[in-house]
Every structure is written in C-alpha cells, then in structure tokens.
Amino acid sequence: MDHSRTAIIDIGSNTVRLVLYKEQGAGIEEFRNVKAPLRLRRFLDENSKMSGEGVNLLLEALRNFREVLDYYDVTEVECTATAALRQAVNRHEIIQRVREETGFLIRLLSGEEEAYYGLSAVLKTMPVENGLTIDIGGGSTEITLFENRKLKYSHSFPFGVVSLKEQFIAEDRMKPKEQKKMAEYIRQEFAQFSWLNQAPDGIIVAIGGSARNLANIQQLKENYPPLGVHGYELTVEALNRLRDELSLLSYQEFVKVDGLSNERADLILPAIEVFYQLANHTGTTGYFVSSRGLRDGIMLERMKSGRWDTAWDVKRNGVTRLIEVYGHDPEHHHQMMKLTEMMLTGFEKESVLNMTKQERFMIEQAAALFYLGEYISSNSKSRHTFYLLINSLFDGFTHREKAYLSLTASFTNNSKLKQYLEGFDGWFSKEEIQKMREYGALLKLCFSLNNSKRSVVQDLNVKKKDTGLLITVYCEGNEMAERYQSEKQKRHLEKALQTNINLQFKQK
C-alpha cells in the first residue's frame, strides 16, 4: 500500500463520513474529509425500522462520495457502518439497496469490533500502556480496558449522544430533572461491569467528535498553545466547569459558545454527562483526547509496516510519519542522525553531558526533525520548523513532549528560544530550558557539519582538554562549507556549555 490512496466510509448514527488517506512511513495521513451530518439514528421508529427518508438521505450521501472517489481516482474503499444500521431491523435490505445503487459493500461492525478499532487507533498513536478508552457515538458508546497495550475487556453500551437526547431531553433547554434521570441511567449502565470501577493508571482516552469538541472549547477558554487536540488533557475540574456552565444554556445560546460545532450544539450536554459520570465512577482526574478513532484504527490495522509494541515505537513512528509528510531529504536525515549519535556518545564519554535514557531518546527525535521547515524556506527554517511541528498532528507524544521537541528542533539561538517559549509560560523549569538550549545548540552544530548536504563527515571524536573541548572531524571530500558553517555556529554551544570548543578537520 506504498503511498497508495485508500478511503474509509464511516456510516455512523450521527455523521456519515468519507475520509481519504495516504500511507506515510509507518503512519497514515488524512488528505480529504467529507461529511454529511445525517443523524440516521433519528430515522429509526419505535420498532427500530429505518424510514425511507433516512435510507434515501444515506443513498444521496453515498452517491456524492462516489463522485469524490472518482475525482481522486481512489478505488480501494472500505465502507463500514455502526450503531444506527446495526440497530435497524431492516439493515439487510438497506445494505442490499446500497450495494445495488452505489456499488458500496457495507461491512456492518459489531460493537466489539467498533471498540477494538478505536482502541487500535489509540495504541498506535498515543504513548499509553494501561487505561480505558471511551468512544461516544450517536447511538452507542464503546468502552475498552487495556493493560500492557493489550485489550482486556470491552463493551458497547446501547446509548449515544443522539439517543440520550431523544430519551431524556424534551425541549431546547435541559431541565435539572432531565439531567438527573439521564445521570441515573448512565450510572446504572456503568455499574453492570466491575472492570469499569477503576481506570488503570488513572488514564481514560476519549475518542470521537464530542471529545474533540469539548477539547476545542476548553483550549479556547485557556488560550492554550496551538498544539491541536490529539493528546490534550481535559481535566475533571475543567469538565465540571463546562458541565455547570453549559447545562444552563438553551440550544440557541450554544451557537455563541466559542469552539462548539453548530452540528453538535444540541448533543454536547449528553456527551458531557457521559464523560462526567465515567470520571466519577472510575475516580480518574481527567481525559486524554484522541483525534484518532475508528476510521484511523481500521486503516492502521491494514498496514503491514511499522511496529507498535511499545510507547517508544509509537513515538518513532510518529516522527517517521512527519518526515515523510514534509518530504525530508533521506540522505541528509541519515547523516544528521549519524552525526548526532557520534556527538552525543563523545559528549557522554567525556562527561560533558549527562543524559537519562528518556532525554537521549528525545534528543534523537529532535535530531530527526531538526530544521524540518527548511523545505519551505532555507532563510527562515527555524521559524517554519517551529510552526510546522507545533501545528502538526504529532502521533505518540504528549503535548508537553511535542512542545519540547518543537522548541529543540527549531533552535537557532537563545533569544529565539525565549521568543518561542513565550507561548508556554510555566510549562518548563529553568533546568529544562537550559537543556533545550544545550541540546538545540548541539543539533545546530551537527546540522552545520552537513551544510553542503554531501555527507562528507565520516567520523568525529570528542576530547576534553584543559582549554575546553576538542572535536576532531574526519572527512572524505572537500569540507570547506562544513568548516565555515560549524566554526560560525559553534558559539551557541560554547555559550550554552560555558566552555571553548575547538574544531579540527582532517581528511580520513
């Protein structure tokens, strides 16, 4: 499936969506997303039969999707359906009609399959080992418990934001009595399963549009840095405040709430209630939000490349995906990693830098991404690198780690680092900022040692001397460009380490 285009059609209870993907390294990249907010759940009558109007709306959306697929010449398509169709007593007739009129063969997912794919997306894009996942849809809610990155339990609950609204909220403003009844119902559902009494490691990952929307709202309230919602931590305190504030509003007032999608305005209160009750039930302190879900899980399960055995594997895959997306020069990337490895080994051996295993791993990932923005402009590569990394979907890393990597991989000087740090007030200690400065300056020196992008440096040796550090650089070929740039750039590392650095170039 090397760089092939593949599509997933997700027929949900609230939204019917077409997403087009490309494989990027050991990850996936979404490049088109078309949705139709049909709310198919509302077309199920009291006997769970989907009306002709609902079926016709679905067929209209699928015909539109067919045109999009033809335009992009995508032939590999997987069409899946979840709760609304799963619950429809006439589902077989609908599936047959869809096949005859659009050519799409619907794969009807069970609740267990839906839960599995959501968990798969989380485990392959987030650094979690143990915990719960929750995916609130329109007509069902899937919860899993995983330990050591393996599924242990799962259940598909027979309620979602659309069905809860229909069942408990009669008018355009939720009454306290309605909220109380909804809460009692949700608590009773959760109480059926003893494995739901506690979240392993206190971690719950929230999947789906409702979780993303709540994250958007809270981030705007906090003036949060532009790190996206994937990996964002929505605390229970913040959730409680949102519950108190939004429960008082009518649907007409919801449209004024910054960050709240108009399509979900009347559904956000049931979603908040589910999240609130699960947090209370398990005693967790918050949720990690995942922008990767069912569709991504299906795609990632199809891939043959990549390993996801550990959280570190997930992080490496996330970095590899970014390198692929932004077309990083593979030869320069290889040389940058080689130079960084030799430099770090030498600095550790001479006790110039003392790094933990985690710190060394992070430096290596920053080296892989260093000056990634150069492909936009070589004159503003630091600024473009910082902007790209901060605003990219960064699989595998927490938001704090993402900020750390972005700051280190875009290092140009101490003043610029301070400027970039202004958006992260209180995130890092003075000691951590000093290490960013040291590691960033070291990476900038490594970058300058491949200035001509010809990989002329074959080896290097670091020695501590009375006068400072001697770095002997062994080259094959003319090293004039590397000599000039490294002599010019070494001052940043000298200032960070408060020691003199002497570069000595030799032909190997």
Residue pairs with C-beta under 8 A, 6 or more apart in sequence:
1 23
1 302
1 303
1 304
2 23
3 22
3 23
3 24
4 22
4 23
4 76
5 20
5 21
5 22
5 31
5 72
5 73
5 74
5 76
6 20
6 21
6 22
6 23
6 74
6 76
6 77
6 78
6 299
6 302
7 18
7 19
7 20
7 21
7 69
7 74
7 76
7 77
7 78
8 18
8 19
8 21
8 77
8 78
8 79
8 80
8 295
8 298
8 299
9 16
9 17
9 18
9 62
9 65
9 77
9 78
9 79
9 80
9 104
10 16
10 17
10 18
10 19
10 80
10 81
10 82
10 294
10 295
11 40
11 58
11 79
11 80
11 81
11 82
11 84
11 85
11 106
12 40
12 81
12 82
12 83
12 84
12 137
12 138
13 39
13 40
13 41
13 82
13 83
13 84
13 137
13 138
13 139
13 140
13 160
13 162
13 163
14 37
14 38
14 39
14 40
14 41
14 137
14 138
14 139
14 160
14 161
14 162
14 209
14 267
15 35
15 36
15 37
15 38
15 39
15 138
15 209
15 263
16 35
16 36
16 38
16 40
16 58
16 61
16 62
17 33
17 34
17 35
17 36
17 295
18 32
18 33
18 34
18 35
18 65
18 68
18 69
19 30
19 32
19 33
19 34
19 295
20 30
20 31
20 32
20 33
20 68
20 69
20 72
20 74
21 28
21 29
21 30
21 31
21 299
22 28
22 29
22 31
23 29
23 303
23 305
24 321
24 324
24 325
25 305
25 306
25 317
25 320
25 321
25 323
25 324
26 303
26 305
26 306
26 307
26 316
26 317
26 320
26 321
27 125
27 300
27 306
27 317
27 318
27 320
27 321
27 324
27 395
28 296
28 299
28 300
28 303
28 321
29 321
29 324
29 325
30 296
32 68
32 72
34 64
34 65
34 68
36 57
36 61
36 64
37 263
38 54
38 57
38 58
38 61
39 138
39 162
40 50
40 54
40 57
40 58
40 84
40 85
40 138
41 83
41 84
41 138
41 139
41 160
41 162
41 163
41 166
42 54
42 162
42 166
43 50
43 51
43 53
43 54
43 55
43 57
43 84
44 50
44 51
44 54
44 84
44 87
44 88
45 51
47 89
48 87
48 88
48 89
49 88
49 89
49 90
50 84
50 85
50 88
50 90
50 91
50 94
55 94
55 97
58 94
58 98
59 97
59 98
59 101
59 102
62 98
62 102
62 104
63 101
63 102
66 102
66 103
66 104
69 75
69 77
77 104
78 107
78 298
79 98
79 104
79 105
79 106
79 107
80 106
80 107
80 108
80 109
80 294
80 298
81 95
81 106
81 107
81 108
81 109
82 109
82 114
82 137
82 139
82 140
82 294
83 111
83 114
83 137
83 138
83 139
83 140
83 156
83 160
84 138
84 139
85 91
85 94
85 95
85 106
85 108
86 108
86 109
86 110
86 111
86 140
87 139
88 94
91 108
94 106
95 106
95 108
98 104
98 106
99 105
99 106
109 117
110 156
111 140
111 142
111 154
111 155
111 156
112 154
112 156
114 135
114 137
114 140
114 142
114 156
114 294
115 133
115 135
115 142
115 143
115 144
115 154
115 155
115 156
116 144
116 151
116 154
116 297
117 294
117 297
117 298
117 301
118 133
118 135
118 142
118 144
118 207
118 293
118 294
118 297
119 133
119 144
119 146
119 151
119 154
119 297
120 297
120 300
120 301
121 207
121 290
121 292
121 293
121 294
121 296
121 297
121 300
122 128
122 133
122 205
122 207
122 290
122 292
122 297
123 146
123 149
123 308
123 314
124 292
124 297
124 300
124 306
124 308
124 314
124 317
124 395
125 230
125 290
125 292
125 296
125 300
125 314
125 318
125 395
125 396
126 205
126 230
126 231
126 288
126 290
126 292
126 314
126 395
126 396
127 311
127 314
127 315
127 396
127 397
127 398
127 401
128 146
128 149
128 201
128 203
128 205
128 288
128 311
129 147
129 148
129 149
129 201
129 311
130 146
130 147
130 148
130 200
130 201
130 203
131 145
131 146
131 199
131 200
131 201
131 202
131 203
131 204
131 205
132 143
132 144
132 145
132 146
132 196
132 199
132 200
132 203
132 204
132 205
132 278
132 282
133 142
133 143
133 144
133 146
133 204
133 205
133 206
133 207
133 290
134 141
134 142
134 143
134 204
134 205
134 206
134 207
134 211
134 274
134 275
134 278
134 287
135 141
135 142
135 143
135 206
135 207
135 208
135 293
135 294
136 160
136 161
136 206
136 208
136 210
136 211
136 271
136 274
136 275
137 160
137 161
137 208
138 160
138 161
138 162
138 163
138 267
139 158
139 159
139 160
139 162
139 163
140 156
140 157
140 158
140 159
140 160
141 156
141 157
141 159
141 160
141 274
142 154
142 155
142 156
142 157
143 154
143 155
143 157
143 196
143 278
144 151
144 152
144 153
144 154
145 151
145 152
145 153
145 154
145 195
145 196
145 200
146 152
146 200
147 200
149 308
149 309
149 310
149 311
152 195
153 193
153 195
155 193
157 189
159 167
159 185
159 186
159 189
159 274
160 270
161 210
161 264
161 267
161 268
161 270
161 271
161 274
162 267
164 182
164 186
164 270
164 273
164 274
165 266
165 267
165 269
165 270
167 182
167 185
168 174
168 178
168 179
168 181
168 182
168 185
168 270
169 178
169 182
169 269
169 270
170 178
172 250
172 251
172 252
172 266
173 249
173 250
173 251
174 247
174 269
179 247
179 269
179 273
182 270
182 273
183 273
183 276
183 277
186 273
186 274
186 277
187 277
187 281
190 196
190 277
190 278
190 281
191 281
196 278
196 281
196 282
197 281
197 282
198 282
198 283
199 282
199 283
199 284
202 283
202 284
202 285
203 284
203 288
204 278
204 279
204 282
204 284
204 286
204 287
204 288
205 287
205 288
205 289
205 290
206 234
206 275
206 287
206 288
206 289
206 290
207 290
207 292
207 293
207 294
208 293
209 261
209 264
210 264
210 267
210 268
210 271
210 275
211 229
211 234
211 271
211 275
211 287
211 289
211 290
212 229
212 289
212 291
213 259
213 260
213 261
213 264
213 268
213 271
214 234
214 239
214 242
214 268
214 271
214 272
214 275
214 289
215 229
215 232
215 234
215 289
216 229
216 259
216 260
217 242
217 257
217 258
217 259
217 260
218 224
218 234
218 238
218 242
218 259
219 229
219 232
219 259
220 258
220 259
221 258
224 232
225 390
225 399
225 403
225 423
225 424
226 390
226 391
227 390
227 394
227 399
227 402
227 403
228 291
228 391
228 392
228 393
228 394
229 289
229 291
230 289
230 290
230 291
230 292
230 393
230 394
230 395
231 288
231 289
231 290
231 394
231 397
231 398
231 399
231 402
232 288
232 289
232 399
233 286
233 287
233 288
233 289
233 399
234 286
234 287
234 288
234 289
235 285
235 286
236 279
236 284
236 285
236 286
238 286
239 272
239 275
239 276
239 279
239 286
239 287
240 276
242 272
243 272
243 273
243 276
246 254
246 257
246 268
246 269
246 272
247 269
247 272
249 257
251 265
251 266
254 260
254 265
254 266
254 268
255 262
255 265
257 265
260 268
264 271
275 287
278 284
279 286
279 287
291 393
292 395
306 313
306 317
307 313
307 317
308 314
308 317
311 396
312 361
314 395
314 396
315 361
315 365
315 396
315 397
316 365
316 396
317 395
317 396
318 394
318 395
318 396
318 397
319 365
319 368
319 369
319 396
321 395
322 369
322 372
322 389
322 392
322 394
323 333
323 368
323 369
323 372
325 392
326 372
326 373
326 375
326 388
327 375
328 372
328 375
329 453
331 453
331 455
332 450
332 453
332 455
333 368
334 455
335 450
335 455
335 457
336 367
336 368
336 370
336 446
336 447
336 450
337 364
337 367
337 368
339 446
339 449
339 450
339 457
339 460
340 363
340 364
340 367
340 442
340 443
340 446
341 364
342 459
342 460
343 442
343 445
343 446
343 460
343 462
343 471
344 353
344 355
344 360
344 363
344 364
344 442
346 460
346 461
346 462
346 463
346 471
347 353
347 442
347 462
348 354
348 355
349 462
350 462
350 463
350 464
350 469
351 464
352 462
352 464
352 469
352 497
352 499
353 438
353 442
355 363
359 435
362 401
362 404
362 405
362 408
363 408
363 439
363 442
363 443
365 405
366 405
366 408
366 409
366 439
366 440
366 443
367 409
367 443
367 446
369 385
369 389
369 405
369 409
370 385
370 409
370 443
370 444
370 446
370 447
371 381
371 382
371 385
371 409
371 410
371 447
372 384
372 385
372 388
372 389
372 409
373 380
373 381
373 382
373 383
373 384
373 385
373 386
373 387
373 388
373 410
374 381
374 384
374 385
376 384
376 388
377 384
382 410
382 411
382 412
382 416
383 410
385 406
385 409
385 410
386 406
386 407
386 410
386 420
389 402
389 405
389 406
389 409
389 410
390 402
390 403
390 406
394 402
394 405
397 405
400 427
403 424
403 427
403 428
404 428
404 432
404 436
406 420
407 417
407 420
407 421
407 424
407 436
407 440
408 436
408 439
408 440
408 443
409 440
409 443
410 416
410 420
410 440
411 417
411 436
411 437
411 439
411 440
411 441
411 443
411 444
411 492
412 444
413 492
414 437
414 492
414 495
414 496
417 433
417 436
417 437
417 440
421 428
421 433
428 436
434 496
437 496
438 493
438 496
438 497
440 492
441 492
441 493
441 495
441 496
441 497
442 493
444 489
444 492
444 493
445 486
445 489
445 490
445 492
445 493
447 489
448 482
448 485
448 486
448 488
448 489
449 457
449 460
449 473
449 482
449 485
449 486
450 456
450 457
450 482
451 481
451 482
451 484
451 485
451 486
452 481
452 482
454 477
456 475
456 476
456 477
456 478
456 479
456 482
457 473
457 474
457 475
457 479
457 482
458 474
458 475
458 476
458 508
459 473
459 474
459 508
460 471
460 472
460 473
460 474
461 471
461 472
461 474
462 469
462 470
462 471
463 469
463 470
463 471
463 472
464 470
465 502
467 500
467 502
468 494
468 499
468 500
468 501
468 502
469 497
469 499
469 500
469 501
469 502
470 502
470 504
471 501
471 502
471 503
471 504
472 504
472 506
473 479
473 482
473 486
473 503
473 504
473 505
473 506
474 506
474 507
474 508
475 482
475 505
475 506
475 507
475 508
476 507
476 508
479 505
482 505
483 503
483 505
486 503
487 503
490 501
490 503
493 501
494 500
494 501
